[in-house]
Amino acid sequence: MIDHKYCVVLGASGEIGEAISRKLASAGWSLYLHYNANAMQAIHLQGELTIAYPQANFRVVQADFGTVDGAEILAKQVRRVGAIVVANGQSMLKLLTETTVEDMDALWKVHVQNPARFISLVSSQLRQFDTSYVVLIGSIWGNTGAAGEVMYSAVKGAQHAFVKAYAKEAAPSGVRVNAVAPGWIETRMNDIIPPDERQMVIDEIPLMTTGTTQHVAEAVHFLLSGKANYTTGEIMKVNGGWYI
């Protein structure tokens, strides 16, 4: 029986998480495919990956990171963790004056508290390997901020700060800690944006095009490939030059 080394993909049922999972599976990783509510999508992804990469192992795990004990629930379901990709999250388009305490609390738990707690709980597993990895999917708004998304920008900025601090703390244990900060990525969430507003954004991007989930997945794969092992504490911008 093969004793697999796993990467935990938080938010594997989302579009970016799914793209990351497919890319890492193609590179030989066994995966824990985490989801909160979209069980059907996670199970479907598990089935496809199992058929495509029979030499690896793919397990579906569930935990709600909107709850206080979400990280503890997930940590009990995983073993042999050699990498963590934090791709879960939720957007929030609200003015600060319209953002409730409950909104703020939910954003903090999902984007910062539970991911950090989960990493803490499984850090002993990461240290079992000479080299291990933590990658967070941050955001362009964590770098520059966005009106109408003040609290979302704040928690993404907190993720970036976590990467820089934890990279220093975990380095002696061989753990590389980095983030990927996407700009405009084509997902179903952006389908509702009117064509004229969409074109206004594209006109601001030096590469004159939006990004895809595959662009994010390729960046994550690079950070976990061994080719970036002298890189830690980095916030990799994947935004077409929109913010430099």
C-alpha positions in Angstrom: 0.0 0.0 0.0 1.4 3.4 -1.0 1.7 6.0 1.8 0.7 9.1 -0.1 1.9 12.6 0.6 -1.1 14.9 0.4 -1.9 18.5 -0.5 -5.0 19.9 1.2 -6.9 22.2 -1.2 -9.3 24.4 0.8 -12.2 25.4 -1.4 -11.6 22.7 -4.0 -15.3 22.9 -5.1 -14.9 26.5 -6.3 -13.7 27.4 -9.7 -10.2 28.5 -8.7 -9.8 25.6 -6.3 -10.9 23.1 -8.9 -8.4 24.4 -11.4 -5.7 24.2 -8.8 -6.7 20.7 -7.9 -6.6 19.5 -11.5 -3.2 21.0 -12.0 -1.7 19.6 -8.9 -3.2 16.2 -9.6 -1.5 16.2 -13.0 1.8 16.9 -11.3 1.4 13.8 -9.1 0.0 15.1 -5.9 -2.5 13.2 -3.9 -5.2 15.6 -2.7 -7.7 16.3 0.1 -10.5 18.1 -1.7 -12.2 20.4 0.8 -15.6 21.8 0.4 -18.2 23.6 2.6 -21.6 23.2 0.9 -21.0 22.1 -2.7 -20.6 18.3 -2.0 -21.8 17.3 -5.5 -19.0 19.3 -7.2 -16.3 18.0 -4.9 -17.4 14.4 -5.4 -17.6 14.8 -9.1 -14.1 16.3 -9.1 -12.9 13.4 -7.0 -14.3 10.9 -9.5 -12.7 12.6 -12.5 -9.3 12.8 -10.9 -9.4 9.2 -9.7 -10.0 8.0 -13.2 -7.4 10.3 -14.8 -4.7 9.7 -12.2 -5.1 6.2 -10.6 -1.7 6.3 -9.1 -2.7 9.1 -6.7 -5.3 9.3 -4.0 -8.1 11.8 -3.8 -10.3 12.3 -0.7 -13.2 14.6 -0.2 -13.4 16.4 3.2 -16.0 18.8 4.5 -15.7 21.6 7.0 -17.5 25.0 7.4 -14.9 27.7 7.9 -17.7 30.1 8.8 -17.9 28.4 12.2 -15.6 28.7 15.2 -14.5 25.1 15.1 -14.2 24.7 11.3 -10.5 24.2 11.4 -10.6 21.6 14.1 -13.2 19.6 12.2 -11.0 19.6 9.1 -7.8 18.9 10.9 -9.2 15.6 12.3 -9.8 14.3 8.8 -6.3 14.7 7.3 -2.9 13.0 7.6 0.4 13.0 5.8 -0.1 16.7 4.8 2.9 18.0 2.8 1.2 21.1 1.4 -1.8 23.4 2.0 -3.5 25.6 -0.6 -5.9 28.1 0.9 -8.3 28.8 -2.0 -11.6 29.0 -0.1 -13.3 32.3 0.5 -16.3 34.6 -0.1 -16.6 37.9 -1.7 -18.5 40.9 -0.3 -19.6 43.9 -2.4 -20.7 46.4 0.3 -19.9 49.9 1.4 -18.4 49.9 4.8 -21.5 51.7 6.2 -23.6 48.8 5.0 -21.3 46.1 6.4 -22.6 44.5 9.5 -20.7 43.1 12.4 -21.9 39.6 11.3 -20.5 40.3 7.8 -17.1 41.3 9.3 -17.0 38.2 11.5 -17.8 35.9 8.7 -15.1 37.3 6.4 -12.5 37.1 9.2 -13.4 33.4 10.1 -13.4 32.2 6.5 -10.3 34.1 5.2 -8.1 34.4 8.2 -9.0 32.8 11.5 -9.8 29.2 10.3 -7.1 29.0 7.6 -4.5 30.1 10.1 -5.9 27.8 12.8 -5.9 24.9 10.4 -2.3 25.5 9.3 -1.4 25.6 13.0 -3.1 22.4 13.8 -1.4 20.4 10.9 2.0 22.1 11.2 3.4 19.0 12.8 2.5 17.1 9.7 4.2 19.7 7.4 7.3 19.4 9.5 7.5 15.6 8.8 8.9 16.4 5.4 12.2 18.1 4.5 10.3 20.5 2.3 6.6 21.4 2.6 4.4 24.2 1.3 1.7 26.7 2.3 0.1 28.8 -0.4 -2.7 31.3 0.2 -4.9 32.7 -2.7 -4.9 36.4 -1.8 -6.1 39.2 -4.0 -5.1 42.3 -5.9 -7.3 44.1 -3.3 -5.1 42.8 -0.5 -2.3 44.8 -2.2 -4.1 48.0 -3.2 -7.6 48.0 -1.7 -11.0 48.5 -3.4 -13.8 50.9 -2.7 -17.0 49.0 -2.1 -15.0 46.0 -0.9 -13.3 47.5 2.1 -13.6 44.6 4.5 -12.9 42.0 1.8 -9.7 44.0 1.0 -8.9 44.1 4.7 -9.0 40.3 5.2 -7.0 39.8 2.0 -4.4 42.2 3.3 -4.4 40.2 6.5 -3.7 37.0 4.5 -0.8 38.7 2.9 0.6 39.8 6.2 0.2 36.3 7.6 2.2 34.9 4.7 5.1 37.3 5.4 5.1 36.6 9.1 4.6 32.9 9.0 7.2 32.5 6.3 9.8 33.7 8.8 8.5 31.6 11.6 8.2 28.4 9.6 11.4 28.6 7.5 13.6 26.7 10.0 11.2 23.8 9.7 11.5 23.7 5.9 8.1 25.1 5.2 7.8 27.6 2.3 4.9 30.0 2.8 3.8 32.2 -0.2 0.6 33.7 -1.7 -0.8 34.2 -5.2 -2.7 37.5 -5.6 -5.0 37.3 -8.6 -6.5 40.3 -10.4 -9.6 39.9 -12.6 -10.0 36.1 -13.1 -12.8 34.8 -15.3 -15.3 33.0 -13.1 -19.1 32.7 -13.0 -19.2 35.5 -10.4 -18.0 38.0 -13.1 -20.7 37.0 -15.6 -23.1 39.5 -14.1 -20.9 42.5 -14.8 -22.2 44.6 -17.8 -20.0 44.6 -20.9 -19.3 48.3 -20.7 -18.0 48.0 -17.1 -16.0 45.0 -18.1 -14.3 46.8 -21.0 -13.5 49.7 -18.6 -11.5 47.3 -16.4 -9.8 45.6 -19.4 -8.7 49.0 -20.6 -6.8 49.5 -17.3 -5.0 46.2 -17.6 -1.6 46.6 -19.4 -1.9 43.1 -21.0 -5.4 44.1 -22.2 -7.1 40.9 -21.1 -8.5 39.2 -18.1 -7.0 36.2 -16.4 -8.2 32.6 -16.1 -8.3 30.1 -13.3 -5.6 28.2 -15.1 -3.3 31.2 -14.7 -3.8 31.0 -11.0 -3.3 27.2 -11.0 -0.1 27.5 -12.9 1.3 29.9 -10.3 0.4 27.6 -7.4 1.9 24.7 -9.2 5.2 26.6 -9.7 5.3 27.4 -5.9 4.8 23.7 -5.1 6.9 22.2 -7.9 10.3 22.4 -6.1 11.4 25.1 -8.7 10.6 27.9 -6.2 12.2 26.4 -3.1 14.3 29.5 -2.5 11.2 31.6 -2.4 9.2 32.2 0.8 7.2 35.1 2.1 6.4 36.2 -1.5 3.1 37.6 -2.7 3.0 36.6 -6.4 0.9 39.0 -8.5 -1.1 37.3 -11.3 -3.0 40.4 -12.6 -1.8 41.2 -16.1 0.0 44.3 -14.8 -3.2 45.8 -13.4 -1.4 46.6 -10.1 2.4 46.5 -10.0 
